[in-house]
Amino acid sequence: MYTSKDIETRTIFVINCIEHNRNMRVSNGELLLEEKQDDVYRTLTKIPFQKLLALFIIGHITITTPLIEKCKKFNVALVVLKPNLRPVFYWANSAEANYLLRQKQYEYANNDLSIAKTIIKNKIHNQQIALKKTRKKDTSTTSAIDSCRLALNTIDDITEYNQLLGLEGFISKNYFSAYYQDLGWKSRMPRTKQDIINVTLDIGYTILFNYMECFVRMFGFDLYIGVYHRAWFKRKSLICDLIEPFRCIIDHAVLLAFNHKQFVKSDFIYRKSEYHLKLDCCAKYYNVFYKALIGYKKEIFSYIQAYYRCFMQKKSQKEYPIFDFEK
């Protein structure tokens, strides 16, 4: 399984093929990344397989048998994703055999809220940081920050699942109202496509979900067994759990993009009482979220690794990892 030494000595290499015509090939035991320039493929970089921890390929590219063989030999996780970061192919040598991890997931008690409270506490903490980063002093923002602070002080006392759901919903409602108040925010309505902010958040969260799934798969988790989100047909509940502390990355990227006029209302069309992103604008939106998430690839990997170790060793709630958006 992946260790701290792996993070320090090996790299997660991301190849962006969304806007570039690129090719990969194996030569002398190294991975060569090439880009087509003037009808000729020129080498951009060479990477020894010993230095690779994972290879993420985003966009359309050809995968060869020698590449897969080298990834298998050096235990390099290979992930191929669509431009919206949805994984279409995944391979990792060690993950498939981790039956002990799945056994512990199946044995985890449904009424145990200890890990769930840690995850939601982390989410609220980062929402508070995101609000403070706006540097606004209006009533809505200060009230939302105070609500986050009070929630962080009381969340450990919660004993019922519905209480935790209610607290998370209440804090999120105040958070969104304050955070997007200058963008004409109404309310969070997932998948309803009632306004452009909600549509954009849906796109961003979907990309975050897909990106997180790639890292979680590296450790062999059963994606459908979570600790907070309940099991539901075809719902990858564990991914739904683990993206919660990282949603602030998408929230922040959306706010900046609209404030800087990078995202505008004319990017959308209104059809049958719903807003839809224009096809020719998809690449722009994908790239914004891609760049926002790639900057946190090490933090996300370290978080999942620490979560895996805590879960396998049945450590206490206080020992579970925390993602700090302030850093």
SERO-514317 format. One record per residue (C-alpha): residue in three letters; x, y, z. Coordinates in nm, 3 decimals. Example, Ala and Ser with C-alpha at 12.3 -4.5 7.8 and 13.67 -1.06 7.14 Angstrom:
residues 2
(atom "ALA"; (1.230; -0.450; 0.780))
(atom "SER"; (1.367; -0.106; 0.714))
END
This chain:
residues 327
(atom "MET"; (0.000; 0.000; 0.000))
(atom "TYR"; (0.110; 0.360; -0.056))
(atom "THR"; (0.327; 0.514; 0.217))
(atom "SER"; (0.448; 0.861; 0.321))
(atom "LYS"; (0.778; 0.784; 0.149))
(atom "ASP"; (0.588; 0.736; -0.176))
(atom "ILE"; (0.447; 1.088; -0.147))
(atom "GLU"; (0.791; 1.235; -0.079))
(atom "THR"; (0.988; 1.049; -0.347))
(atom "ARG"; (0.728; 0.982; -0.618))
(atom "THR"; (0.498; 1.218; -0.803))
(atom "ILE"; (0.139; 1.223; -0.923))
(atom "PHE"; (0.181; 1.316; -1.289))
(atom "VAL"; (-0.116; 1.480; -1.461))
(atom "ILE"; (-0.128; 1.499; -1.840))
(atom "ASN"; (-0.373; 1.754; -1.981))
(atom "CYS"; (-0.493; 1.652; -2.326))
(atom "ILE"; (-0.802; 1.871; -2.329))
(atom "GLU"; (-0.653; 2.148; -2.542))
(atom "HIS"; (-0.336; 1.981; -2.669))
(atom "ASN"; (-0.267; 1.702; -2.917))
(atom "ARG"; (-0.036; 1.487; -2.708))
(atom "ASN"; (0.103; 1.137; -2.723))
(atom "MET"; (0.277; 0.902; -2.478))
(atom "ARG"; (0.526; 0.628; -2.545))
(atom "VAL"; (0.775; 0.417; -2.354))
(atom "SER"; (1.143; 0.444; -2.442))
(atom "ASN"; (1.443; 0.305; -2.250))
(atom "GLY"; (1.232; 0.246; -1.940))
(atom "GLU"; (1.104; 0.603; -1.932))
(atom "LEU"; (0.771; 0.765; -2.007))
(atom "LEU"; (0.797; 1.016; -2.290))
(atom "LEU"; (0.531; 1.284; -2.323))
(atom "GLU"; (0.514; 1.428; -2.672))
(atom "GLU"; (0.313; 1.710; -2.827))
(atom "LYS"; (0.231; 1.758; -3.193))
(atom "GLN"; (0.395; 2.071; -3.331))
(atom "ASP"; (0.405; 2.145; -3.704))
(atom "ASP"; (0.283; 1.790; -3.782))
(atom "VAL"; (0.573; 1.643; -3.582))
(atom "TYR"; (0.558; 1.499; -3.229))
(atom "ARG"; (0.821; 1.665; -3.010))
(atom "THR"; (0.922; 1.540; -2.665))
(atom "LEU"; (0.807; 1.767; -2.383))
(atom "THR"; (0.942; 1.569; -2.089))
(atom "LYS"; (1.082; 1.233; -1.980))
(atom "ILE"; (0.989; 1.067; -1.652))
(atom "PRO"; (1.136; 0.745; -1.506))
(atom "PHE"; (0.860; 0.507; -1.397))
(atom "GLN"; (1.035; 0.468; -1.061))
(atom "LYS"; (0.946; 0.832; -0.989))
(atom "LEU"; (0.576; 0.792; -1.070))
(atom "LEU"; (0.314; 0.731; -0.802))
(atom "ALA"; (0.011; 0.777; -1.027))
(atom "LEU"; (-0.051; 0.880; -1.386))
(atom "PHE"; (-0.364; 1.086; -1.452))
(atom "ILE"; (-0.453; 1.138; -1.818))
(atom "ILE"; (-0.726; 1.394; -1.885))
(atom "GLY"; (-0.879; 1.404; -2.231))
(atom "HIS"; (-0.839; 1.181; -2.535))
(atom "ILE"; (-0.519; 0.984; -2.586))
(atom "THR"; (-0.400; 0.638; -2.693))
(atom "ILE"; (-0.289; 0.394; -2.421))
(atom "THR"; (-0.040; 0.128; -2.536))
(atom "THR"; (0.036; -0.218; -2.399))
(atom "PRO"; (0.399; -0.130; -2.305))
(atom "LEU"; (0.269; 0.162; -2.097))
(atom "ILE"; (0.029; -0.062; -1.904))
(atom "GLU"; (0.305; -0.321; -1.853))
(atom "LYS"; (0.542; -0.059; -1.710))
(atom "CYS"; (0.271; 0.078; -1.480))
(atom "LYS"; (0.208; -0.274; -1.353))
(atom "LYS"; (0.579; -0.346; -1.302))
(atom "PHE"; (0.644; -0.027; -1.101))
(atom "ASN"; (0.305; -0.018; -0.925))
(atom "VAL"; (0.193; 0.306; -1.090))
(atom "ALA"; (-0.180; 0.377; -1.068))
(atom "LEU"; (-0.312; 0.456; -1.416))
(atom "VAL"; (-0.623; 0.671; -1.448))
(atom "VAL"; (-0.782; 0.793; -1.772))
(atom "LEU"; (-1.044; 1.065; -1.741))
(atom "LYS"; (-1.282; 1.244; -1.975))
(atom "PRO"; (-1.251; 1.626; -2.004))
(atom "ASN"; (-1.507; 1.658; -1.721))
(atom "LEU"; (-1.270; 1.447; -1.504))
(atom "ARG"; (-1.501; 1.147; -1.511))
(atom "PRO"; (-1.286; 0.831; -1.491))
(atom "VAL"; (-1.333; 0.595; -1.785))
(atom "PHE"; (-1.043; 0.361; -1.709))
(atom "TYR"; (-0.868; 0.280; -1.384))
(atom "TRP"; (-0.596; 0.036; -1.293))
(atom "ALA"; (-0.391; -0.008; -0.973))
(atom "ASN"; (-0.193; -0.317; -0.882))
(atom "SER"; (-0.251; -0.324; -0.507))
(atom "ALA"; (-0.608; -0.197; -0.467))
(atom "GLU"; (-0.806; -0.491; -0.600))
(atom "ALA"; (-0.684; -0.740; -0.338))
(atom "ASN"; (-0.757; -0.527; -0.031))
(atom "TYR"; (-1.043; -0.741; 0.100))
(atom "LEU"; (-0.966; -0.659; 0.466))
(atom "LEU"; (-1.051; -0.294; 0.405))
(atom "ARG"; (-1.385; -0.381; 0.248))
(atom "GLN"; (-1.460; -0.621; 0.531))
(atom "LYS"; (-1.408; -0.341; 0.783))
(atom "GLN"; (-1.636; -0.116; 0.578))
(atom "TYR"; (-1.916; -0.374; 0.584))
(atom "GLU"; (-1.875; -0.422; 0.960))
(atom "TYR"; (-1.890; -0.049; 1.037))
(atom "ALA"; (-2.202; 0.031; 1.242))
(atom "ASN"; (-2.465; 0.250; 1.073))
(atom "ASN"; (-2.538; 0.433; 1.398))
(atom "ASP"; (-2.172; 0.525; 1.458))
(atom "LEU"; (-2.147; 0.899; 1.388))
(atom "SER"; (-1.788; 0.952; 1.503))
(atom "ILE"; (-1.624; 0.967; 1.158))
(atom "ALA"; (-1.925; 1.143; 1.004))
(atom "LYS"; (-1.903; 1.421; 1.264))
(atom "THR"; (-1.533; 1.465; 1.192))
(atom "ILE"; (-1.602; 1.502; 0.819))
(atom "ILE"; (-1.885; 1.753; 0.865))
(atom "LYS"; (-1.686; 1.942; 1.127))
(atom "ASN"; (-1.404; 1.975; 0.873))
(atom "LYS"; (-1.652; 2.094; 0.610))
(atom "ILE"; (-1.796; 2.363; 0.838))
(atom "HIS"; (-1.446; 2.472; 0.940))
(atom "ASN"; (-1.354; 2.528; 0.575))
(atom "GLN"; (-1.682; 2.709; 0.506))
(atom "GLN"; (-1.591; 2.945; 0.789))
(atom "ILE"; (-1.246; 3.001; 0.635))
(atom "ALA"; (-1.399; 3.064; 0.290))
(atom "LEU"; (-1.631; 3.328; 0.439))
(atom "LYS"; (-1.341; 3.498; 0.617))
(atom "LYS"; (-1.142; 3.507; 0.292))
(atom "THR"; (-1.407; 3.734; 0.140))
(atom "ARG"; (-1.311; 3.999; 0.403))
(atom "LYS"; (-1.669; 4.120; 0.413))
(atom "LYS"; (-1.811; 4.272; 0.732))
(atom "ASP"; (-2.181; 4.281; 0.640))
(atom "THR"; (-2.447; 4.130; 0.863))
(atom "SER"; (-2.504; 3.822; 0.645))
(atom "THR"; (-2.135; 3.726; 0.640))
(atom "THR"; (-2.067; 3.789; 1.009))
(atom "SER"; (-2.383; 3.598; 1.102))
(atom "ALA"; (-2.279; 3.300; 0.886))
(atom "ILE"; (-1.931; 3.300; 1.042))
(atom "ASP"; (-2.082; 3.305; 1.391))
(atom "SER"; (-2.312; 3.016; 1.296))
(atom "CYS"; (-2.011; 2.814; 1.183))
(atom "ARG"; (-1.829; 2.887; 1.507))
(atom "LEU"; (-2.126; 2.780; 1.720))
(atom "ALA"; (-2.173; 2.464; 1.513))
(atom "LEU"; (-1.808; 2.368; 1.558))
(atom "ASN"; (-1.851; 2.402; 1.935))
(atom "THR"; (-2.165; 2.188; 1.952))
(atom "ILE"; (-2.126; 1.923; 1.682))
(atom "ASP"; (-1.946; 1.679; 1.914))
(atom "ASP"; (-2.257; 1.665; 2.135))
(atom "ILE"; (-2.480; 1.537; 1.854))
(atom "THR"; (-2.603; 1.181; 1.902))
(atom "GLU"; (-2.869; 1.145; 1.631))
(atom "TYR"; (-2.812; 1.114; 1.255))
(atom "ASN"; (-3.097; 1.350; 1.167))
(atom "GLN"; (-2.954; 1.613; 1.401))
(atom "LEU"; (-2.626; 1.603; 1.212))
(atom "LEU"; (-2.809; 1.632; 0.879))
(atom "GLY"; (-3.008; 1.927; 1.010))
(atom "LEU"; (-2.701; 2.109; 1.139))
(atom "GLU"; (-2.514; 2.064; 0.812))
(atom "GLY"; (-2.814; 2.189; 0.613))
(atom "PHE"; (-2.864; 2.493; 0.836))
(atom "ILE"; (-2.498; 2.597; 0.818))
(atom "SER"; (-2.483; 2.544; 0.441))
(atom "LYS"; (-2.794; 2.757; 0.388))
(atom "ASN"; (-2.641; 3.051; 0.578))
(atom "TYR"; (-2.303; 2.996; 0.415))
(atom "PHE"; (-2.430; 3.006; 0.055))
(atom "SER"; (-2.656; 3.306; 0.124))
(atom "ALA"; (-2.359; 3.505; 0.252))
(atom "TYR"; (-2.091; 3.374; 0.018))
(atom "TYR"; (-2.279; 3.437; -0.308))
(atom "GLN"; (-2.490; 3.733; -0.197))
(atom "ASP"; (-2.340; 3.961; -0.465))
(atom "LEU"; (-2.431; 3.712; -0.739))
(atom "GLY"; (-2.805; 3.718; -0.675))
(atom "TRP"; (-2.810; 3.397; -0.473))
(atom "LYS"; (-3.152; 3.246; -0.396))
(atom "SER"; (-3.100; 2.897; -0.255))
(atom "ARG"; (-2.903; 2.579; -0.319))
(atom "MET"; (-3.102; 2.360; -0.557))
(atom "PRO"; (-2.889; 2.069; -0.681))
(atom "ARG"; (-2.960; 1.940; -1.033))
(atom "THR"; (-3.265; 2.162; -1.086))
(atom "LYS"; (-3.082; 2.405; -1.319))
(atom "GLN"; (-3.293; 2.698; -1.195))
(atom "ASP"; (-3.010; 2.954; -1.207))
(atom "ILE"; (-2.657; 2.976; -1.344))
(atom "ILE"; (-2.482; 2.967; -1.004))
(atom "ASN"; (-2.646; 2.638; -0.911))
(atom "VAL"; (-2.568; 2.492; -1.253))
(atom "THR"; (-2.204; 2.598; -1.221))
(atom "LEU"; (-2.178; 2.451; -0.871))
(atom "ASP"; (-2.326; 2.125; -0.999))
(atom "ILE"; (-2.060; 2.109; -1.269))
(atom "GLY"; (-1.781; 2.187; -1.023))
(atom "TYR"; (-1.898; 1.938; -0.762))
(atom "THR"; (-1.929; 1.667; -1.027))
(atom "ILE"; (-1.571; 1.727; -1.136))
(atom "LEU"; (-1.457; 1.722; -0.772))
(atom "PHE"; (-1.649; 1.395; -0.722))
(atom "ASN"; (-1.483; 1.233; -1.024))
(atom "TYR"; (-1.138; 1.355; -0.923))
(atom "MET"; (-1.179; 1.230; -0.566))
(atom "GLU"; (-1.295; 0.890; -0.691))
(atom "CYS"; (-0.964; 0.838; -0.868))
(atom "PHE"; (-0.767; 0.880; -0.545))
(atom "VAL"; (-1.003; 0.669; -0.334))
(atom "ARG"; (-0.980; 0.382; -0.584))
(atom "MET"; (-0.603; 0.370; -0.531))
(atom "PHE"; (-0.657; 0.219; -0.186))
(atom "GLY"; (-0.924; -0.038; -0.268))
(atom "PHE"; (-1.227; 0.106; -0.088))
(atom "ASP"; (-1.580; -0.007; -0.171))
(atom "LEU"; (-1.703; 0.325; -0.307))
(atom "TYR"; (-2.067; 0.247; -0.227))
(atom "ILE"; (-2.021; 0.212; 0.150))
(atom "GLY"; (-1.996; 0.545; 0.331))
(atom "VAL"; (-2.002; 0.661; 0.693))
(atom "TYR"; (-2.229; 0.965; 0.655))
(atom "HIS"; (-2.425; 0.929; 0.331))
(atom "ARG"; (-2.644; 0.621; 0.350))
(atom "ALA"; (-2.626; 0.338; 0.096))
(atom "TRP"; (-2.846; 0.394; -0.207))
(atom "PHE"; (-2.870; 0.225; -0.545))
(atom "LYS"; (-2.571; 0.323; -0.763))
(atom "ARG"; (-2.470; 0.604; -0.523))
(atom "LYS"; (-2.101; 0.605; -0.436))
(atom "SER"; (-2.168; 0.708; -0.078))
(atom "LEU"; (-1.804; 0.705; 0.033))
(atom "ILE"; (-1.708; 0.957; -0.236))
(atom "CYS"; (-2.005; 1.172; -0.132))
(atom "ASP"; (-1.861; 1.165; 0.221))
(atom "LEU"; (-1.501; 1.242; 0.136))
(atom "ILE"; (-1.566; 1.537; -0.095))
(atom "GLU"; (-1.742; 1.731; 0.182))
(atom "PRO"; (-1.429; 1.900; 0.328))
(atom "PHE"; (-1.310; 1.987; -0.024))
(atom "ARG"; (-1.626; 2.151; -0.160))
(atom "CYS"; (-1.484; 2.489; -0.056))
(atom "ILE"; (-1.227; 2.461; -0.338))
(atom "ILE"; (-1.508; 2.460; -0.594))
(atom "ASP"; (-1.706; 2.728; -0.408))
(atom "HIS"; (-1.404; 2.958; -0.413))
(atom "ALA"; (-1.327; 2.890; -0.780))
(atom "VAL"; (-1.688; 2.972; -0.878))
(atom "LEU"; (-1.688; 3.297; -0.681))
(atom "LEU"; (-1.360; 3.414; -0.833))
(atom "ALA"; (-1.462; 3.318; -1.186))
(atom "PHE"; (-1.789; 3.515; -1.172))
(atom "ASN"; (-1.628; 3.813; -0.999))
(atom "HIS"; (-1.356; 3.827; -1.266))
(atom "LYS"; (-1.614; 3.786; -1.547))
(atom "GLN"; (-1.451; 3.460; -1.650))
(atom "PHE"; (-1.793; 3.297; -1.611))
(atom "VAL"; (-2.085; 3.503; -1.743))
(atom "LYS"; (-2.457; 3.453; -1.797))
(atom "SER"; (-2.414; 3.450; -2.175))
(atom "ASP"; (-2.228; 3.117; -2.138))
(atom "PHE"; (-2.568; 2.957; -2.072))
(atom "ILE"; (-2.886; 2.902; -2.269))
(atom "TYR"; (-3.234; 2.896; -2.114))
(atom "ARG"; (-3.440; 2.607; -2.248))
(atom "LYS"; (-3.757; 2.448; -2.108))
(atom "SER"; (-3.731; 2.645; -1.783))
(atom "GLU"; (-3.373; 2.528; -1.725))
(atom "TYR"; (-3.028; 2.680; -1.769))
(atom "HIS"; (-2.775; 2.475; -1.966))
(atom "LEU"; (-2.408; 2.547; -2.027))
(atom "LYS"; (-2.333; 2.601; -2.397))
(atom "LEU"; (-2.126; 2.323; -2.550))
(atom "ASP"; (-1.859; 2.561; -2.675))
(atom "CYS"; (-1.810; 2.692; -2.319))
(atom "CYS"; (-1.762; 2.354; -2.152))
(atom "ALA"; (-1.385; 2.344; -2.201))
(atom "LYS"; (-1.346; 2.684; -2.033))
(atom "TYR"; (-1.539; 2.573; -1.725))
(atom "TYR"; (-1.364; 2.236; -1.707))
(atom "ASN"; (-1.024; 2.405; -1.720))
(atom "VAL"; (-1.107; 2.645; -1.437))
(atom "PHE"; (-1.209; 2.359; -1.208))
(atom "TYR"; (-0.924; 2.141; -1.330))
(atom "LYS"; (-0.666; 2.405; -1.238))
(atom "ALA"; (-0.831; 2.466; -0.900))
(atom "LEU"; (-0.820; 2.096; -0.808))
(atom "ILE"; (-0.480; 2.005; -0.951))
(atom "GLY"; (-0.320; 2.251; -0.708))
(atom "TYR"; (-0.447; 2.035; -0.422))
(atom "LYS"; (-0.356; 1.691; -0.560))
(atom "LYS"; (-0.096; 1.625; -0.287))
(atom "GLU"; (-0.334; 1.738; -0.011))
(atom "ILE"; (-0.614; 1.518; -0.144))
(atom "PHE"; (-0.389; 1.214; -0.173))
(atom "SER"; (-0.247; 1.268; 0.178))
(atom "TYR"; (-0.599; 1.307; 0.317))
(atom "ILE"; (-0.721; 0.981; 0.160))
(atom "GLN"; (-0.407; 0.798; 0.271))
(atom "ALA"; (-0.449; 0.917; 0.631))
(atom "TYR"; (-0.821; 0.834; 0.624))
(atom "TYR"; (-0.739; 0.484; 0.500))
(atom "ARG"; (-0.488; 0.425; 0.781))
(atom "CYS"; (-0.721; 0.556; 1.050))
(atom "PHE"; (-1.009; 0.343; 0.923))
(atom "MET"; (-0.800; 0.026; 0.896))
(atom "GLN"; (-0.653; 0.072; 1.244))
(atom "LYS"; (-0.984; 0.181; 1.400))
(atom "LYS"; (-0.830; 0.497; 1.538))
(atom "SER"; (-1.019; 0.752; 1.744))
(atom "GLN"; (-1.221; 1.036; 1.593))
(atom "LYS"; (-0.953; 1.294; 1.682))
(atom "GLU"; (-0.687; 1.114; 1.478))
(atom "TYR"; (-0.873; 1.135; 1.147))
(atom "PRO"; (-0.725; 1.376; 0.888))
(atom "ILE"; (-0.831; 1.737; 0.848))
(atom "PHE"; (-0.807; 1.936; 0.525))
(atom "ASP"; (-0.735; 2.298; 0.609))
(atom "PHE"; (-0.847; 2.537; 0.333))
(atom "GLU"; (-0.654; 2.819; 0.500))
(atom "LYS"; (-0.313; 2.675; 0.410))
END
